[in-house]
Amino acid sequence: MNALELHQLVNEISMTYFNKPFKDCVAFNERLRTTGGRYLPSKRKIELNSKFLTELGMEEFKGIIKHELCHYHLHIEGKGYKHGDREFRQLLKKTGSPRHCQPLPTMQNQTLLTYKCSGCNQRYNRRRRIDTNKYRCGKCSGKLKKEI
């Protein structure tokens, strides 16, 4: 999907669910890792993660676009456009937009590392390796060991 097709899709969804045109910029952002998209109020720009389109399909991607359009239209109208605002939650319900997107299947397959405290046997699951000489147990300050 190129930039023109993406803008047409976003404008079509905007007209269908919000009865308002989308006049600003929309683009793919490959650096987004854990989120499906984001709205930048200062630039009035929507950035979308193309991995969600390829891995989860068009329906999930349209849900992400609807969610970001809720931010966009409320911001333009001067209403509460942040996740905690009542107007935002009401518009999400009205348009059938998801509050959160599903996690990517490729992100779910990341290996977890398990560390165990030698003092109290507390277990810590981490995605990234930690320096066991630098960090201690948060419960009893015991030494951590990597579990195999």
N, CA, C and O atoms as a GROMACS GRO file, in nm:
protein
  592
    1MET      N    1   0.086  -0.117   0.000
    1MET     CA    2   0.000   0.000   0.000
    1MET      C    3   0.091   0.124   0.000
    1MET      O    4   0.178   0.137   0.085
    2ASN      N    5   0.068   0.213  -0.096
    2ASN     CA    6   0.149   0.335  -0.102
    2ASN      C    7   0.081   0.449  -0.025
    2ASN      O    8  -0.027   0.431   0.031
    3ALA      N    9   0.145   0.565  -0.024
    3ALA     CA   10   0.098   0.678   0.056
    3ALA      C   11  -0.038   0.728   0.010
    3ALA      O   12  -0.122   0.763   0.093
    4LEU      N   13  -0.062   0.732  -0.119
    4LEU     CA   14  -0.190   0.780  -0.171
    4LEU      C   15  -0.304   0.686  -0.134
    4LEU      O   16  -0.411   0.731  -0.092
    5GLU      N   17  -0.282   0.555  -0.149
    5GLU     CA   18  -0.383   0.457  -0.112
    5GLU      C   19  -0.413   0.462   0.038
    5GLU      O   20  -0.528   0.448   0.080
    6LEU      N   21  -0.308   0.484   0.119
    6LEU     CA   22  -0.327   0.495   0.263
    6LEU      C   23  -0.412   0.617   0.298
    6LEU      O   24  -0.503   0.608   0.380
    7HIS      N   25  -0.382   0.730   0.236
    7HIS     CA   26  -0.459   0.852   0.262
    7HIS      C   27  -0.605   0.834   0.219
    7HIS      O   28  -0.696   0.880   0.288
    8GLN      N   29  -0.628   0.769   0.106
    8GLN     CA   30  -0.764   0.744   0.058
    8GLN      C   31  -0.840   0.654   0.155
    8GLN      O   32  -0.958   0.677   0.183
    9LEU      N   33  -0.773   0.551   0.207
    9LEU     CA   34  -0.836   0.460   0.304
    9LEU      C   35  -0.873   0.535   0.431
    9LEU      O   36  -0.984   0.518   0.482
   10VAL      N   37  -0.783   0.617   0.482
   10VAL     CA   38  -0.809   0.692   0.605
   10VAL      C   39  -0.924   0.790   0.582
   10VAL      O   40  -1.011   0.805   0.668
   11ASN      N   41  -0.925   0.857   0.468
   11ASN     CA   42  -1.032   0.952   0.437
   11ASN      C   43  -1.166   0.880   0.423
   11ASN      O   44  -1.269   0.931   0.467
   12GLU      N   45  -1.165   0.764   0.361
   12GLU     CA   46  -1.288   0.685   0.345
   12GLU      C   47  -1.345   0.643   0.482
   12GLU      O   48  -1.465   0.653   0.504
   13ILE      N   49  -1.259   0.596   0.571
   13ILE     CA   50  -1.302   0.557   0.706
   13ILE      C   51  -1.352   0.678   0.782
   13ILE      O   52  -1.450   0.670   0.855
   14SER      N   53  -1.285   0.792   0.765
   14SER     CA   54  -1.325   0.915   0.832
   14SER      C   55  -1.464   0.959   0.788
   14SER      O   56  -1.546   0.999   0.870
   15MET      N   57  -1.490   0.953   0.659
   15MET     CA   58  -1.622   0.993   0.607
   15MET      C   59  -1.730   0.894   0.650
   15MET      O   60  -1.843   0.935   0.678
   16THR      N   61  -1.697   0.765   0.656
   16THR     CA   62  -1.794   0.662   0.692
   16THR      C   63  -1.836   0.671   0.838
   16THR      O   64  -1.955   0.670   0.869
   17TYR      N   65  -1.739   0.681   0.928
   17TYR     CA   66  -1.767   0.673   1.071
   17TYR      C   67  -1.782   0.808   1.140
   17TYR      O   68  -1.848   0.817   1.243
   18PHE      N   69  -1.721   0.913   1.084
   18PHE     CA   70  -1.721   1.042   1.151
   18PHE      C   71  -1.795   1.150   1.072
   18PHE      O   72  -1.821   1.259   1.124
   19ASN      N   73  -1.830   1.122   0.946
   19ASN     CA   74  -1.895   1.218   0.856
   19ASN      C   75  -1.814   1.347   0.842
   19ASN      O   76  -1.871   1.455   0.824
   20LYS      N   77  -1.682   1.334   0.849
   20LYS     CA   78  -1.592   1.448   0.835
   20LYS      C   79  -1.474   1.404   0.751
   20LYS      O   80  -1.429   1.290   0.764
   21PRO      N   81  -1.422   1.491   0.666
   21PRO     CA   82  -1.305   1.453   0.584
   21PRO      C   83  -1.176   1.457   0.666
   21PRO      O   84  -1.165   1.530   0.764
   22PHE      N   85  -1.081   1.377   0.624
   22PHE     CA   86  -0.947   1.380   0.682
   22PHE      C   87  -0.860   1.462   0.588
   22PHE      O   88  -0.833   1.419   0.475
   23LYS      N   89  -0.815   1.578   0.632
   23LYS     CA   90  -0.744   1.672   0.545
   23LYS      C   91  -0.593   1.674   0.566
   23LYS      O   92  -0.520   1.733   0.487
   24ASP      N   93  -0.546   1.611   0.671
   24ASP     CA   94  -0.405   1.624   0.706
   24ASP      C   95  -0.324   1.504   0.661
   24ASP      O   96  -0.368   1.426   0.576
   25CYS      N   97  -0.205   1.489   0.718
   25CYS     CA   98  -0.107   1.392   0.673
   25CYS      C   99  -0.122   1.258   0.746
   25CYS      O  100  -0.149   1.255   0.866
   26VAL      N  101  -0.104   1.150   0.674
   26VAL     CA  102  -0.098   1.015   0.731
   26VAL      C  103   0.018   0.943   0.663
   26VAL      O  104   0.040   0.958   0.543
   27ALA      N  105   0.092   0.865   0.742
   27ALA     CA  106   0.209   0.795   0.688
   27ALA      C  107   0.236   0.669   0.767
   27ALA      O  108   0.190   0.653   0.881
   28PHE      N  109   0.310   0.579   0.705
   28PHE     CA  110   0.359   0.461   0.775
   28PHE      C  111   0.485   0.499   0.851
   28PHE      O  112   0.566   0.576   0.801
   29ASN      N  113   0.500   0.445   0.971
   29ASN     CA  114   0.621   0.465   1.050
   29ASN      C  115   0.671   0.327   1.091
   29ASN      O  116   0.611   0.260   1.175
   30GLU      N  117   0.781   0.285   1.031
   30GLU     CA  118   0.836   0.151   1.056
   30GLU      C  119   0.901   0.140   1.193
   30GLU      O  120   0.925   0.029   1.241
   31ARG      N  121   0.930   0.252   1.258
   31ARG     CA  122   0.998   0.247   1.388
   31ARG      C  123   0.903   0.220   1.504
   31ARG      O  124   0.948   0.192   1.614
   32LEU      N  125   0.771   0.228   1.481
   32LEU     CA  126   0.676   0.196   1.587
   32LEU      C  127   0.688   0.046   1.615
   32LEU      O  128   0.682  -0.035   1.523
   33ARG      N  129   0.705   0.009   1.742
   33ARG     CA  130   0.729  -0.131   1.773
   33ARG      C  131   0.611  -0.197   1.844
   33ARG      O  132   0.570  -0.307   1.808
   34THR      N  133   0.557  -0.130   1.945
   34THR     CA  134   0.455  -0.195   2.026
   34THR      C  135   0.316  -0.140   2.003
   34THR      O  136   0.219  -0.195   2.056
   35THR      N  137   0.302  -0.035   1.927
   35THR     CA  138   0.172   0.027   1.907
   35THR      C  139   0.134   0.023   1.759
   35THR      O  140   0.221   0.020   1.671
   36GLY      N  141   0.006   0.023   1.734
   36GLY     CA  142  -0.043   0.017   1.597
   36GLY      C  143  -0.037   0.151   1.526
   36GLY      O  144  -0.027   0.156   1.403
   37GLY      N  145  -0.044   0.258   1.601
   37GLY     CA  146  -0.040   0.390   1.541
   37GLY      C  147  -0.033   0.497   1.647
   37GLY      O  148  -0.046   0.469   1.766
   38ARG      N  149  -0.012   0.619   1.603
   38ARG     CA  150  -0.012   0.732   1.696
   38ARG      C  151  -0.055   0.858   1.623
   38ARG      O  152  -0.035   0.872   1.503
   39TYR      N  153  -0.114   0.949   1.701
   39TYR     CA  154  -0.155   1.078   1.649
   39TYR      C  155  -0.064   1.184   1.710
   39TYR      O  156  -0.049   1.190   1.832
   40LEU      N  157  -0.004   1.267   1.625
   40LEU     CA  158   0.084   1.374   1.670
   40LEU      C  159   0.007   1.506   1.661
   40LEU      O  160  -0.006   1.561   1.552
   41PRO      N  161  -0.043   1.558   1.775
   41PRO     CA  162  -0.126   1.679   1.771
   41PRO      C  163  -0.053   1.803   1.720
   41PRO      O  164  -0.114   1.887   1.654
   42SER      N  165   0.076   1.815   1.750
   42SER     CA  166   0.150   1.934   1.708
   42SER      C  167   0.163   1.943   1.556
   42SER      O  168   0.166   2.052   1.500
   43LYS      N  169   0.172   1.827   1.489
   43LYS     CA  170   0.184   1.824   1.343
   43LYS      C  171   0.053   1.788   1.274
   43LYS      O  172   0.044   1.793   1.151
   44ARG      N  173  -0.049   1.751   1.354
   44ARG     CA  174  -0.176   1.701   1.301
   44ARG      C  175  -0.150   1.588   1.201
   44ARG      O  176  -0.198   1.591   1.088
   45LYS      N  177  -0.074   1.490   1.246
   45LYS     CA  178  -0.030   1.380   1.161
   45LYS      C  179  -0.060   1.248   1.229
   45LYS      O  180  -0.042   1.234   1.350
   46ILE      N  181  -0.105   1.152   1.152
   46ILE     CA  182  -0.127   1.016   1.201
   46ILE      C  183  -0.017   0.927   1.143
   46ILE      O  184   0.007   0.926   1.022
   47GLU      N  185   0.048   0.852   1.231
   47GLU     CA  186   0.149   0.755   1.188
   47GLU      C  187   0.097   0.615   1.221
   47GLU      O  188   0.047   0.591   1.330
   48LEU      N  189   0.110   0.525   1.126
   48LEU     CA  190   0.059   0.388   1.141
   48LEU      C  191   0.170   0.287   1.122
   48LEU      O  192   0.264   0.309   1.046
   49ASN      N  193   0.159   0.176   1.193
   49ASN     CA  194   0.256   0.069   1.186
   49ASN      C  195   0.211  -0.031   1.078
   49ASN      O  196   0.107  -0.095   1.092
   50SER      N  197   0.290  -0.043   0.972
   50SER     CA  198   0.252  -0.131   0.860
   50SER      C  199   0.257  -0.279   0.898
   50SER      O  200   0.195  -0.361   0.831
   51LYS      N  201   0.330  -0.314   1.005
   51LYS     CA  202   0.338  -0.455   1.047
   51LYS      C  203   0.201  -0.508   1.089
   51LYS      O  204   0.173  -0.627   1.071
   52PHE      N  205   0.116  -0.420   1.144
   52PHE     CA  206  -0.017  -0.465   1.184
   52PHE      C  207  -0.102  -0.501   1.063
   52PHE      O  208  -0.184  -0.592   1.070
   53LEU      N  209  -0.082  -0.431   0.952
   53LEU     CA  210  -0.154  -0.463   0.829
   53LEU      C  211  -0.108  -0.598   0.775
   53LEU      O  212  -0.192  -0.680   0.735
   54THR      N  213   0.021  -0.622   0.772
   54THR     CA  214   0.072  -0.747   0.714
   54THR      C  215   0.050  -0.867   0.805
   54THR      O  216   0.022  -0.977   0.756
   55GLU      N  217   0.060  -0.848   0.937
   55GLU     CA  218   0.051  -0.963   1.028
   55GLU      C  219  -0.090  -0.992   1.078
   55GLU      O  220  -0.126  -1.108   1.098
   56LEU      N  221  -0.172  -0.887   1.098
   56LEU     CA  222  -0.306  -0.909   1.156
   56LEU      C  223  -0.420  -0.884   1.058
   56LEU      O  224  -0.534  -0.918   1.088
   57GLY      N  225  -0.392  -0.826   0.943
   57GLY     CA  226  -0.494  -0.811   0.841
   57GLY      C  227  -0.561  -0.674   0.839
   57GLY      O  228  -0.536  -0.589   0.924
   58MET      N  229  -0.648  -0.657   0.741
   58MET     CA  230  -0.709  -0.527   0.714
   58MET      C  231  -0.810  -0.486   0.821
   58MET      O  232  -0.820  -0.367   0.852
   59GLU      N  233  -0.885  -0.579   0.878
   59GLU     CA  234  -0.986  -0.542   0.977
   59GLU      C  235  -0.923  -0.483   1.103
   59GLU      O  236  -0.971  -0.381   1.154
   60GLU      N  237  -0.818  -0.545   1.152
   60GLU     CA  238  -0.747  -0.490   1.269
   60GLU      C  239  -0.685  -0.354   1.235
   60GLU      O  240  -0.685  -0.263   1.318
   61PHE      N  241  -0.633  -0.341   1.115
   61PHE     CA  242  -0.571  -0.216   1.071
   61PHE      C  243  -0.676  -0.104   1.063
   61PHE      O  244  -0.648   0.010   1.100
   62LYS      N  245  -0.795  -0.137   1.015
   62LYS     CA  246  -0.903  -0.036   1.010
   62LYS      C  247  -0.943   0.007   1.150
   62LYS      O  248  -0.976   0.123   1.172
   63GLY      N  249  -0.942  -0.085   1.245
   63GLY     CA  250  -0.970  -0.051   1.384
   63GLY      C  251  -0.869   0.047   1.441
   63GLY      O  252  -0.904   0.138   1.515
   64ILE      N  253  -0.743   0.027   1.407
   64ILE     CA  254  -0.637   0.118   1.451
   64ILE      C  255  -0.657   0.255   1.390
   64ILE      O  256  -0.640   0.356   1.457
   65ILE      N  257  -0.694   0.259   1.262
   65ILE     CA  258  -0.718   0.388   1.194
   65ILE      C  259  -0.835   0.460   1.261
   65ILE      O  260  -0.828   0.581   1.283
   66LYS      N  261  -0.943   0.387   1.292
   66LYS     CA  262  -1.058   0.450   1.360
   66LYS      C  263  -1.017   0.508   1.494
   66LYS      O  264  -1.059   0.618   1.530
   67HIS      N  265  -0.935   0.436   1.568
   67HIS     CA  266  -0.888   0.482   1.699
   67HIS      C  267  -0.810   0.614   1.684
   67HIS      O  268  -0.832   0.709   1.758
   68GLU      N  269  -0.719   0.617   1.588
   68GLU     CA  270  -0.639   0.738   1.567
   68GLU      C  271  -0.724   0.854   1.514
   68GLU      O  272  -0.697   0.970   1.545
   69LEU      N  273  -0.826   0.823   1.436
   69LEU     CA  274  -0.916   0.928   1.388
   69LEU      C  275  -0.998   0.987   1.502
   69LEU      O  276  -1.036   1.104   1.496
   70CYS      N  277  -1.027   0.908   1.604
   70CYS     CA  278  -1.094   0.962   1.723
   70CYS      C  279  -1.007   1.069   1.787
   70CYS      O  280  -1.056   1.177   1.822
   71HIS      N  281  -0.878   1.039   1.803
   71HIS     CA  282  -0.786   1.141   1.855
   71HIS      C  283  -0.787   1.265   1.766
   71HIS      O  284  -0.796   1.378   1.816
   72TYR      N  285  -0.778   1.244   1.637
   72TYR     CA  286  -0.765   1.352   1.539
   72TYR      C  287  -0.886   1.445   1.541
   72TYR      O  288  -0.871   1.566   1.556
   73HIS      N  289  -1.005   1.390   1.527
   73HIS     CA  290  -1.125   1.474   1.517
   73HIS      C  291  -1.155   1.546   1.648
   73HIS      O  292  -1.198   1.661   1.647
   74LEU      N  293  -1.134   1.480   1.761
   74LEU     CA  294  -1.157   1.547   1.889
   74LEU      C  295  -1.056   1.660   1.911
   74LEU      O  296  -1.091   1.764   1.966
   75HIS      N  297  -0.933   1.640   1.868
   75HIS     CA  298  -0.831   1.745   1.882
   75HIS      C  299  -0.867   1.866   1.798
   75HIS      O  300  -0.852   1.979   1.844
   76ILE      N  301  -0.912   1.845   1.677
   76ILE     CA  302  -0.949   1.955   1.588
   76ILE      C  303  -1.069   2.033   1.644
   76ILE      O  304  -1.076   2.155   1.632
   77GLU      N  305  -1.162   1.961   1.706
   77GLU     CA  306  -1.280   2.026   1.762
   77GLU      C  307  -1.253   2.093   1.897
   77GLU      O  308  -1.340   2.161   1.951
   78GLY      N  309  -1.132   2.074   1.952
   78GLY     CA  310  -1.097   2.135   2.080
   78GLY      C  311  -1.153   2.060   2.199
   78GLY      O  312  -1.165   2.117   2.307
   79LYS      N  313  -1.187   1.934   2.182
   79LYS     CA  314  -1.240   1.852   2.291
   79LYS      C  315  -1.129   1.763   2.346
   79LYS      O  316  -1.017   1.764   2.296
   80GLY      N  317  -1.163   1.687   2.450
   80GLY     CA  318  -1.065   1.598   2.512
   80GLY      C  319  -1.032   1.482   2.421
   80GLY      O  320  -1.117   1.398   2.394
   81TYR      N  321  -0.909   1.477   2.374
   81TYR     CA  322  -0.869   1.374   2.277
   81TYR      C  323  -0.775   1.269   2.335
   81TYR      O  324  -0.730   1.180   2.263
   82LYS      N  325  -0.744   1.279   2.465
   82LYS     CA  326  -0.651   1.183   2.526
   82LYS      C  327  -0.727   1.061   2.578
   82LYS      O  328  -0.849   1.064   2.594
   83HIS      N  329  -0.653   0.953   2.604
   83HIS     CA  330  -0.715   0.826   2.642
   83HIS      C  331  -0.802   0.835   2.766
   83HIS      O  332  -0.901   0.764   2.775
   84GLY      N  333  -0.768   0.920   2.861
   84GLY     CA  334  -0.845   0.928   2.985
   84GLY      C  335  -0.967   1.018   2.977
   84GLY      O  336  -1.047   1.018   3.070
   85ASP      N  337  -0.984   1.093   2.870
   85ASP     CA  338  -1.095   1.188   2.859
   85ASP      C  339  -1.226   1.118   2.829
   85ASP      O  340  -1.230   1.021   2.753
   86ARG      N  341  -1.334   1.167   2.890
   86ARG     CA  342  -1.466   1.109   2.873
   86ARG      C  343  -1.511   1.117   2.726
   86ARG      O  344  -1.564   1.020   2.673
   87GLU      N  345  -1.489   1.231   2.662
   87GLU     CA  346  -1.532   1.248   2.523
   87GLU      C  347  -1.465   1.146   2.431
   87GLU      O  348  -1.526   1.094   2.338
   88PHE      N  349  -1.337   1.119   2.459
   88PHE     CA  350  -1.264   1.021   2.378
   88PHE      C  351  -1.324   0.882   2.394
   88PHE      O  352  -1.346   0.812   2.294
   89ARG      N  353  -1.350   0.841   2.518
   89ARG     CA  354  -1.407   0.708   2.540
   89ARG      C  355  -1.546   0.695   2.479
   89ARG      O  356  -1.582   0.590   2.426
   90GLN      N  357  -1.626   0.804   2.486
   90GLN     CA  358  -1.759   0.800   2.426
   90GLN      C  359  -1.752   0.786   2.275
   90GLN      O  360  -1.829   0.711   2.215
   91LEU      N  361  -1.659   0.858   2.213
   91LEU     CA  362  -1.644   0.849   2.067
   91LEU      C  363  -1.593   0.711   2.025
   91LEU      O  364  -1.632   0.660   1.920
   92LEU      N  365  -1.507   0.651   2.106
   92LEU     CA  366  -1.462   0.514   2.076
   92LEU      C  367  -1.581   0.418   2.073
   92LEU      O  368  -1.592   0.335   1.982
   93LYS      N  369  -1.670   0.430   2.173
   93LYS     CA  370  -1.789   0.343   2.177
   93LYS      C  371  -1.880   0.368   2.058
   93LYS      O  372  -1.930   0.275   1.995
   94LYS      N  373  -1.902   0.497   2.029
   94LYS     CA  374  -1.995   0.534   1.922
   94LYS      C  375  -1.949   0.481   1.787
   94LYS      O  376  -2.031   0.437   1.707
   95THR      N  377  -1.820   0.485   1.760
   95THR     CA  378  -1.767   0.442   1.631
   95THR      C  379  -1.726   0.295   1.629
   95THR      O  380  -1.693   0.242   1.523
   96GLY      N  381  -1.728   0.229   1.744
   96GLY     CA  382  -1.688   0.088   1.749
   96GLY      C  383  -1.538   0.070   1.734
   96GLY      O  384  -1.493  -0.032   1.683
   97SER      N  385  -1.462   0.168   1.779
   97SER     CA  386  -1.316   0.161   1.769
   97SER      C  387  -1.258   0.087   1.888
   97SER      O  388  -1.312   0.095   1.999
   98PRO      N  389  -1.149   0.014   1.867
   98PRO     CA  390  -1.088  -0.057   1.980
   98PRO      C  391  -1.013   0.039   2.072
   98PRO      O  392  -0.956   0.138   2.027
   99ARG      N  393  -1.013   0.009   2.200
   99ARG     CA  394  -0.938   0.091   2.296
   99ARG      C  395  -0.789   0.062   2.285
   99ARG      O  396  -0.706   0.153   2.295
  100HIS      N  397  -0.754  -0.066   2.264
  100HIS     CA  398  -0.615  -0.108   2.247
  100HIS      C  399  -0.608  -0.204   2.129
  100HIS      O  400  -0.707  -0.270   2.096
  101CYS      N  401  -0.493  -0.210   2.065
  101CYS     CA  402  -0.478  -0.304   1.954
  101CYS      C  403  -0.421  -0.436   2.006
  101CYS      O  404  -0.360  -0.442   2.113
  102GLN      N  405  -0.442  -0.540   1.928
  102GLN     CA  406  -0.389  -0.671   1.964
  102GLN      C  407  -0.237  -0.669   1.952
  102GLN      O  408  -0.183  -0.596   1.868
  103PRO      N  409  -0.167  -0.747   2.034
  103PRO     CA  410  -0.021  -0.753   2.018
  103PRO      C  411   0.015  -0.828   1.890
  103PRO      O  412  -0.056  -0.918   1.846
  104LEU      N  413   0.126  -0.790   1.833
  104LEU     CA  414   0.174  -0.857   1.712
  104LEU      C  415   0.218  -0.999   1.743
  104LEU      O  416   0.279  -1.023   1.848
  105PRO      N  417   0.188  -1.095   1.655
  105PRO     CA  418   0.232  -1.233   1.679
  105PRO      C  419   0.383  -1.245   1.689
  105PRO      O  420   0.433  -1.328   1.765
  106THR      N  421   0.458  -1.164   1.614
  106THR     CA  422   0.604  -1.172   1.619
  106THR      C  423   0.657  -1.121   1.753
  106THR      O  424   0.763  -1.165   1.798
  107MET      N  425   0.585  -1.027   1.816
  107MET     CA  426   0.628  -0.975   1.946
  107MET      C  427   0.599  -1.075   2.058
  107MET      O  428   0.668  -1.074   2.160
  108GLN      N  429   0.498  -1.159   2.041
  108GLN     CA  430   0.462  -1.256   2.144
  108GLN      C  431   0.562  -1.370   2.152
  108GLN      O  432   0.573  -1.436   2.255
  109ASN      N  433   0.636  -1.395   2.044
  109ASN     CA  434   0.728  -1.507   2.039
  109ASN      C  435   0.866  -1.474   2.094
  109ASN      O  436   0.957  -1.556   2.082
  110GLN      N  437   0.884  -1.356   2.154
  110GLN     CA  438   1.014  -1.322   2.209
  110GLN      C  439   1.044  -1.411   2.328
  110GLN      O  440   0.956  -1.441   2.409
  111THR      N  441   1.170  -1.453   2.339
  111THR     CA  442   1.208  -1.541   2.447
  111THR      C  443   1.216  -1.463   2.578
  111THR      O  444   1.260  -1.348   2.582
  112LEU      N  445   1.173  -1.527   2.684
  112LEU     CA  446   1.180  -1.468   2.816
  112LEU      C  447   1.298  -1.527   2.890
  112LEU      O  448   1.323  -1.648   2.884
  113LEU      N  449   1.370  -1.443   2.960
  113LEU     CA  450   1.479  -1.487   3.046
  113LEU      C  451   1.428  -1.487   3.189
  113LEU      O  452   1.358  -1.394   3.230
  114THR      N  453   1.462  -1.588   3.265
  114THR     CA  454   1.417  -1.599   3.403
  114THR      C  455   1.538  -1.588   3.496
  114THR      O  456   1.638  -1.658   3.479
  115TYR      N  457   1.525  -1.501   3.593
  115TYR     CA  458   1.626  -1.484   3.697
  115TYR      C  459   1.564  -1.522   3.830
  115TYR      O  460   1.446  -1.496   3.855
  116LYS      N  461   1.646  -1.585   3.918
  116LYS     CA  462   1.595  -1.632   4.046
  116LYS      C  463   1.686  -1.578   4.157
  116LYS      O  464   1.808  -1.579   4.147
  117CYS      N  465   1.621  -1.532   4.262
  117CYS     CA  466   1.695  -1.481   4.378
  117CYS      C  467   1.749  -1.600   4.457
  117CYS      O  468   1.677  -1.696   4.483
  118SER      N  469   1.876  -1.592   4.496
  118SER     CA  470   1.936  -1.700   4.574
  118SER      C  471   1.892  -1.695   4.720
  118SER      O  472   1.906  -1.793   4.792
  119GLY      N  473   1.838  -1.579   4.764
  119GLY     CA  474   1.794  -1.566   4.902
  119GLY      C  475   1.650  -1.611   4.925
  119GLY      O  476   1.625  -1.697   5.008
  120CYS      N  477   1.556  -1.552   4.852
  120CYS     CA  478   1.413  -1.579   4.877
  120CYS      C  479   1.344  -1.658   4.765
  120CYS      O  480   1.224  -1.683   4.772
  121ASN      N  481   1.418  -1.697   4.663
  121ASN     CA  482   1.368  -1.774   4.549
  121ASN      C  483   1.263  -1.700   4.466
  121ASN      O  484   1.185  -1.762   4.395
  122GLN      N  485   1.260  -1.568   4.475
  122GLN     CA  486   1.170  -1.486   4.392
  122GLN      C  487   1.216  -1.496   4.247
  122GLN      O  488   1.336  -1.488   4.218
  123ARG      N  489   1.120  -1.514   4.155
  123ARG     CA  490   1.153  -1.525   4.012
  123ARG      C  491   1.121  -1.394   3.942
  123ARG      O  492   1.023  -1.328   3.973
  124TYR      N  493   1.206  -1.357   3.846
  124TYR     CA  494   1.188  -1.237   3.763
  124TYR      C  495   1.198  -1.277   3.617
  124TYR      O  496   1.299  -1.333   3.574
  125ASN      N  497   1.093  -1.248   3.541
  125ASN     CA  498   1.093  -1.274   3.397
  125ASN      C  499   1.128  -1.146   3.324
  125ASN      O  500   1.068  -1.041   3.350
  126ARG      N  501   1.223  -1.153   3.234
  126ARG     CA  502   1.267  -1.036   3.158
  126ARG      C  503   1.283  -1.072   3.011
  126ARG      O  504   1.315  -1.186   2.977
  127ARG      N  505   1.261  -0.973   2.926
  127ARG     CA  506   1.285  -0.992   2.782
  127ARG      C  507   1.431  -0.962   2.748
  127ARG      O  508   1.487  -1.020   2.655
  128ARG      N  509   1.490  -0.872   2.824
  128ARG     CA  510   1.630  -0.835   2.798
  128ARG      C  511   1.718  -0.889   2.910
  128ARG      O  512   1.676  -0.904   3.024
  129ARG      N  513   1.842  -0.916   2.873
  129ARG     CA  514   1.939  -0.968   2.969
  129ARG      C  515   1.974  -0.857   3.069
  129ARG      O  516   1.985  -0.741   3.031
  130ILE      N  517   1.991  -0.894   3.196
  130ILE     CA  518   2.032  -0.796   3.297
  130ILE      C  519   2.166  -0.835   3.355
  130ILE      O  520   2.202  -0.953   3.355
  131ASP      N  521   2.240  -0.738   3.404
  131ASP     CA  522   2.370  -0.761   3.465
  131ASP      C  523   2.347  -0.805   3.609
  131ASP      O  524   2.306  -0.724   3.693
  132THR      N  525   2.374  -0.932   3.638
  132THR     CA  526   2.348  -0.985   3.772
  132THR      C  527   2.446  -0.932   3.876
  132THR      O  528   2.420  -0.944   3.995
  133ASN      N  529   2.556  -0.875   3.833
  133ASN     CA  530   2.650  -0.813   3.928
  133ASN      C  531   2.600  -0.676   3.971
  133ASN      O  532   2.635  -0.628   4.079
  134LYS      N  533   2.519  -0.614   3.889
  134LYS     CA  534   2.472  -0.478   3.916
  134LYS      C  535   2.337  -0.475   3.988
  134LYS      O  536   2.314  -0.391   4.074
  135TYR      N  537   2.246  -0.568   3.952
  135TYR     CA  538   2.110  -0.567   4.006
  135TYR      C  539   2.091  -0.676   4.110
  135TYR      O  540   2.150  -0.784   4.101
  136ARG      N  541   2.008  -0.646   4.210
  136ARG     CA  542   1.978  -0.739   4.319
  136ARG      C  543   1.828  -0.763   4.325
  136ARG      O  544   1.751  -0.701   4.251
  137CYS      N  545   1.787  -0.852   4.411
  137CYS     CA  546   1.645  -0.882   4.432
  137CYS      C  547   1.576  -0.762   4.496
  137CYS      O  548   1.631  -0.700   4.588
  138GLY      N  549   1.458  -0.729   4.448
  138GLY     CA  550   1.383  -0.616   4.502
  138GLY      C  551   1.316  -0.648   4.634
  138GLY      O  552   1.274  -0.557   4.707
  139LYS      N  553   1.304  -0.775   4.665
  139LYS     CA  554   1.236  -0.817   4.786
  139LYS      C  555   1.332  -0.824   4.906
  139LYS      O  556   1.306  -0.768   5.013
  140CYS      N  557   1.444  -0.894   4.885
  140CYS     CA  558   1.534  -0.918   4.999
  140CYS      C  559   1.677  -0.872   4.972
  140CYS      O  560   1.764  -0.891   5.057
  141SER      N  561   1.704  -0.813   4.857
  141SER     CA  562   1.837  -0.768   4.816
  141SER      C  563   1.936  -0.882   4.799
  141SER      O  564   2.057  -0.863   4.808
  142GLY      N  565   1.884  -1.003   4.773
  142GLY     CA  566   1.971  -1.118   4.750
  142GLY      C  567   2.029  -1.115   4.610
  142GLY      O  568   1.986  -1.037   4.525
  143LYS      N  569   2.127  -1.201   4.585
  143LYS     CA  570   2.194  -1.209   4.458
  143LYS      C  571   2.105  -1.283   4.356
  143LYS      O  572   2.040  -1.382   4.389
  144LEU      N  573   2.103  -1.234   4.233
  144LEU     CA  574   2.023  -1.296   4.127
  144LEU      C  575   2.109  -1.392   4.047
  144LEU      O  576   2.227  -1.368   4.022
  145LYS      N  577   2.046  -1.505   4.008
  145LYS     CA  578   2.112  -1.603   3.922
  145LYS      C  579   2.019  -1.629   3.802
  145LYS      O  580   1.897  -1.633   3.816
  146LYS      N  581   2.080  -1.646   3.686
  146LYS     CA  582   2.002  -1.678   3.566
  146LYS      C  583   1.959  -1.824   3.574
  146LYS      O  584   2.040  -1.913   3.599
  147GLU      N  585   1.829  -1.846   3.553
  147GLU     CA  586   1.775  -1.980   3.555
  147GLU      C  587   1.783  -2.040   3.416
  147GLU      O  588   1.757  -1.971   3.318
  148ILE      N  589   1.818  -2.165   3.407
  148ILE     CA  590   1.832  -2.230   3.276
  148ILE      C  591   1.711  -2.312   3.244
  148ILE      O  592   1.704  -2.374   3.138
   0.00000   0.00000   0.00000
